[in-house]
């Protein structure tokens, strides 16, 4: 039988997601954004005015409007205005280049683009942006002769009537990181994302007494779902413009968040490189890390410093936050937790048969928060969604208590001499070496062994680089035969747009070495 999360207590109606905060205290702070504080009433009024004015420009419910924005209160206001106007928000990664901007605009069929003025040169270089039917809306400065976001935000609302979007209508199109191919437009409806916000709010046990800091870009599903879950629960949100340690520590000390959600690399840098102390984390009741596996050795280091456990979370753009180490329940170090409210998870073998506890299986997910499919890509939707179940391609194992343990992606599993090796497990063993800052592991073809294990590493600043054999010995002491045969040092580890180790790029580097394009490693 599938593993089933607890029933959902409520549903978040996205156009009215501020309702609880407005009812609790409309003049309390809803958003901390730089030096600006927004109350629930101000947030509601601004998003409603913007919704009216977007429709007044000629946009109609169902139209797609893309955004190329850094983290800012304006981005959340934009999303809420889209909800109220029945528009489909298309968040683009803020680091996108002009060709990537073109791709996102073309695939989504966006009719307008909200963009920060500091990206004006890239917007000008985008062919698609210049051909948008409703043009470009510029924020924080001009972009050519574009419309001005601040004007739309402040102008008295036009008399345009706001629609009541159907729950099954699309609300978001997110683009995947592209780590396994060309990015696809992951579509979420008002229903799926509203259910997701309610699920995460319930999983985190959020209340009006919380202050939530999503320490990542709200152009990505993880931080955005965290922010919307907080707003649904009437908990104020701390918006970070950048995600570096100096800004984060300043926000910690000023806003005293109770819930932190952060990528592993950012959290590690916070306490390793920016002098965070136990006092800086004292306000937190919950520290959540997701987006990639958190190395156990670093988790222990963080706990020793802060006194906090790390509650790991697992999810995909297609099914965000589906597994989580729930607050108030035992935290099993290294586990990604149990099934979240509203979700079902099954572990299946290659023949589609469910596997018992203690056995690796492929992760399949079902439930109301799961994506409705890939925008304009029926073939990919049919391939990923079967009878309401999403094939994640990831490999996990569940224990007798229903806790899940990530083993790796099925397409990245290394098969050496008939044994399956998880890249994440090898990376964690390598990062136990005190000189290693980051590690990425891939399998390279070998006619005798099937695949050999190669590891790419970056060193910590100020350390003397150890020998490859020293690093291999550290790994071998922890994982035996799974340790890498080759260690290759890089000045900078390649990352995907969402900050994960880019194993696709590492695979290409390895292939280039094997083909003689680069010198063979010693």
N, C-alpha and C positions, 0 to 999 in steps of 0.2 A: 504493500500500500504506500502511496505517496506520503511524504511528511507534510503536515498541514499547519499553517500558522493559526493563531487565535482569530476569532471573528472580529471584524472591524466595528468599532463603536460608533463611527460617524463617517460622513462623506464631506469632503471640502468642495463646496460650490465655488469654482474659481472666480467668476465675476463678483462674488460677494465674500471673498476670502477674508476680508478685514472685519467682518461682522462681529466676531467675538471681541476683538480689540475695541471697536467702536462702542459696543455695549458695556464693556468693563470700565473704560475711562477714555473717552475720545480725545482728551487733552494730555494723556500720558505719551511718552516717547515711544514711537513705533520703530524708528530707524536712526541709527548712529551712522553718519556718513561724513568722514572728515570732520570739519568744524561745524557742520550743519546737523541740526536735530529736527526730525519730522515727527509730528504727532499723528495719531491715527486719523484725526479729522483732516489734517492737512494732506496726508497721504491719499485719503479717500477723495477729497475734493480735487486734487491735482490729477489723479488718474481718471476721474470722471470727465474733467474738462478736456483732457487730452483725447479720450475716447471720442467725445463729440466732435472735436476738431479734426481728428483723423478721418472720420466719416464725412465731415464737411469738405475734405479735400477730394472726395470722389471715391475713396476706398469703400468697398462693400464687404459684408460678412463673408468669410471664406477666402478673401484675398490674403496672400502671403506678404508679410513685411519683415525683411531681414534686419539684423542689427550687427554692427561692427563696433562694439563698445567695450571699454574697460569696466571694471567694477565701479559702480556709482549708484546712488539712490535713483538717478534718472533711469537706469536700466530696469530696476524693479517697477518703477512707475510706468515705464513703457510696457512691460509685460502685463500689468494689471489693466492698462488701457486697452491692450489687445483683447484681453478676456472680455471686458465690458462691451467692446465693439464687435465681438465675434470674429476677429481677425486671427490669422495663423502666424504666430511668432516663429521666426527662423533665426536662432542665435548662431552667428558665425564666430569661429575662434578668432580672438583679437590679434593673434600672430599670423593670420592668413596673409599670404602674398597675393598680388593681383590675379594670377591664374587661379588660385584657390578661391578667391572672392568670386571670380567669374563662374567657377564650377558650382559653388553653392547657390548663387543667384539663378543660374540656368536650370539646375536640377529642380529647385523648389518652385520655379516660375514666379519668383517674387516680383511684386509690382512697385515696391518702394524699399529704400534702405535708410536706416538710421545709423549715422556714423559719427565718430568723434573727429573733430577738426584736425587732430594731430595725425590722422591717417589720410589727410586730403590728397597727398601725392599718390598713394596707392589706389584710392578711389578714382582719381583722375586717370590712372593707368588701366583701370578695369573697363573693358569694353561693355560688359553687361550693365554696369552701373550707369553708364552714359545713355543706355537705351531703356531704362526703367519707365514704365508708363506714368507713374506718379512721382518719379524723381527721387532725389536724395534729400534727406532731412539731416541737417548738420547740428551737432551738439558742441558747445563750448568754443564757438568760433565759426567762421565761414568756410564753406567748401564750394568754390565757384559761385554760381548764382542760386545755390540751393535754398530750400526753406530752412527756417530756424526753429530748432526744437524748443528753446526757451520761450519763444513767442507763442508757439502752439500750446505750451504748458500754462501760460499766463493769460492768454486771451479769454474773454468771456465766452462761454460755451455757445455754439450755434444751437438752434432748436431741433437739431437732428435727433430723432428718437433712437434710443439704444435698444439693440435686439436682445432677445433671450436665446442664446446659443443652444442648440441641441447638444445633449451630453455626448452623443456619438460623433459630433463634428470634430474635425482636427483642431487642436489648440497649439501644438508645437511640431516643428520639424528640426531634429537635432542631427548633425552629421557625426558619424562615428570617426574614431581617430585614424582609420585607414591602416591599422597595423596588420590587417589580413587582406588588404585589397583596396580598391578605390572606395572612398567614403560613400556610404549609403545614407539616405535621409530617413532616419528613424522617426516615425510618426506617433505622436501621442494625442489622444482625444481629450476633450474636457473631462470625460469620465475617467479615463485611465490615469491622467495626471492628478485629477482631483482625488481619486482613490489613493494614489501614491502619497500625496501630501498628508492625507489623513492617516495612512499606514505608518509613515515615518514619525509623525507627531505622537501617535500612540506607542510606537516602539520605543521612542526616547522618553516617554512619560512626561511630555512637556506641559507646563502650566504657565499661567500669567506671571509667576514669580521668576521664570527663567529669563536669561539673556543669552542669545544664541549667536555664535561667531562661526559662519561658514568660511573657513580659511582658504578658499579657492575661487576661481572665476565662476560667476553666475551665468556665463555663456555655456557652461557645461551642466549636465543633468544633476551631478552630485551636489554641488553647492546650491544650485537653484532649488532642488527639491527640499534641501535643508531649510533654506530661507522661507519657502512657502509653507512648510510644515510649522515653522515657528510662528509665522503670521496667522495661520489657521488657529493656532493654540493661544493667540493673543500675547505671544512672547516677543519682545523687541529683538531686532536683528542688527548686528554690527557689520557694516559693509566695509570691506578692506579694498583700497584702491590697488595696492600692491600686496604681495604675499611674502615679503621679506621679513626677516627677524626684527629689524629695527621698528618698522611700522607696527608689526603685530605686538611686540612687547609694549609699545606705547598705548595701543588700544586695550591690551590686557589691563594695564595699570589704571586706565581712565574709566573703562566701561565695566570691568569686573564680570566677564562672562561666566555663566554657569555651565554652558555646553559648548564644546569645541569640536568641530569636524574639520579634519585636515589630512592632506596627502602625507604619506610617510616621509618623503624627502624634505618637505617643508618643516614638519614637526622635528625631525632629526636635526636640521640646521638650527632650529630655534634654540634647542638646549645645548647643542655642541658648539655653535659658532657665534652665538649672540648673547651669551652670558645669562640666559634665563635661570632664575633661581626657584626654589620651592615656593617662595612667597608669591611669585608671579602666577603660579598655578593654583593658588590657595582658594580662589573663588569657584573653581570648577567642581562640579559634581559628576561630570561625564566627559571623557576624552575619547573621541571616535576617530579612527583612521581607516581610510579606504582608498581605492584606486589601484593598489598594488599590495602584495604581501608585505607585512611589517616583519623585518628580521627579529627573531626571538632575542638575540643578544642585545640588540638596540632597545627592544621593548623592556628588557630587564634593566638596562641603563637608565631609561626614562623613569621607570617605576622607582628606582633607587633615588633619583633626584627629586621627583615630584610627590611620591607617595601614592600616585594614581595608577590604576590599571588602564590599559588601552583596550577599549571595546572595538574590535575589528568589525568591519562591515563589508559585505560583498554585493556587487550588483553590476549590471550592464546598462548601457543607454536604453536598451530594449526592456529591461526589468530592473530599475534602480532599487537599491536598498532591500533586496529580497532576503538576505541572510544577515543576521546581526547578533552580537553578544548583548543581550538585553540588560539594561540596568536593573539592579536588584537581584539578578540571577548570577550563579557562579560564572566567572570568566575563566575559560580554559585557554591558557596561553598558547598561541599558535592556531587556535580555531577561529573561523569566521562566524561562529555563532549558530543560531537556530533560525527556523523559518519565521519571517515577519508576518504581521497581521495581513490578511487578505491574499496571501500567496500559498501555493502548493509547490513542492519540489520533489522530483523523482530522480533517482540514480539508476541508470540503465546500462546494460552491457551492449556489445556491438549488434546483438540481435534484437534489441529493444526490450529485453526482459529486465525487470527490476532486480537489483543486486541487494544482498543482505548487508547489515551493519558490518563494518570492518573490511569491506571490499570496495575497491575503486570502481566508480561508475561515471558515466557521462551525465551531466546535469541538464535536466529538463525542467522548465518552470511554467506554471500556469497561474492564472488569477486576474482579477480586474485591473491591477496596475500595469500589466504587460502591454507592450506596444501593439498597436493595431496593424503594423506592417511597415514596409519601406515605401516611401513616397515615389509613385510612378514606376515601381519595380515589382510587378506582380510575380515574376519568376523568383526573385530573392525572397519575397514574402512567403510564397508557397514552400520554398526550400527550408526556411527557418521555422515556420509555424505549421504544426501538424496536429489537427484535431484540437486546437486550442492550446497546444503545448509548444513552448519555445525551446529549440535545441541550441544550447549555449556553446557547445563545442568544448566546454571546460570539464575537467576531471576532478572529482572530489570523492571523499570517503566520509561516511557518517558513523558516529559511534552509537553505543546503546542508549545514550541519553538524548539523541537527536541533534548533537552538535556536528557541524560540518568542518571538514579539513581540506583545504585547497591543495590539489596535487599538480595542477598545471593545465594548460590548454592542450586539447587532443592533437592539434596540428603542430604543437611545439614540443610534445613529448619526444625525448631522445630514446631511440631503441639501440642499445649497445649489447651485442652478443645475446640477443633475445630478451634482454631485461629492459623494462621501461624506466626511464630516469626523468624526474621532474626538474626542469630548469630552475624553478623557484627554490627547490630544496638545495641544489648545488650552490645557487647564489647566496643563500642564507649561510651556508657553511663557509664560503669564501669570505663573506663580510664579517665573519667572526675574527678574521685577522686584523690586528689593530691598525695596520697601515692602509687598509682598503676603505675607500669612500663609497664606491658603488661598484656593482658587478652585473654583467649580463652574460648569460650562458646560452649557447646554441649547439646543435648537433651538426657535424659535418660528415659528408658521405665518406665511407671507408669500405673498400671491397672485401675486407676480411671480417670486420666487426659490425658492419651495417652503418653505424654512425659512431664517431668519436666525440667526446665532450670537450669543447673549447670554451674558455672563459675570457671575456674582455673585462678589464678592471680600470678604475681610475683611483689615484692615490689621494690621500688626505694632504691638505696644504701643510708644508713644513716638515713632512716626514722624509726619512731616507727610504728610497724605494727598496723593498726586499727582493730577494731572488724569486724567480718563478717557483723553484722547488720548495722554498719556504712557505709560500701561499698554498701550494698543492698539499704539503704535509699538514697544514692547518685544516684544510678541507677533508683530507683523507682520515684524519683522526676523528672526524665527526660523521662522515657518510661512507667511509670505506671505498669500495670499488666505484662508486658513483663520482668520485673526485675527478676533476678535469685533467686531461693529458697535456693541455696547452694553456698557458696564461699569456695574454697579450695586453700590454698597458696602453691606455689612450689618454691623451690630454683632456679630452672632454667626452663623456658618455653620450651617445646619441639618444634623444628622447622624443617620444611622440608629442603631438600638440597638447596632450593632457598630462604630460610630465612622467609618463612611464618609460622604462627602458625600451628602446625601439629594437626588438630582436630581428625585425625584418631587415633593418639597416646592418645589423651585426652579421646576419646570414650572408648578405651581399659582400661584406668585408671578408668574411671567411672564404667565400667562393672565389673572390679576386685573388686571395693569397694562394689558394689551391691551384688556380689556373696559371699562376706565375705572374699575374699583374703586379703583385707586391712581393717583396722578399718573403721567403718561407720563415716562419718563426723558429727560433732555436730551442 
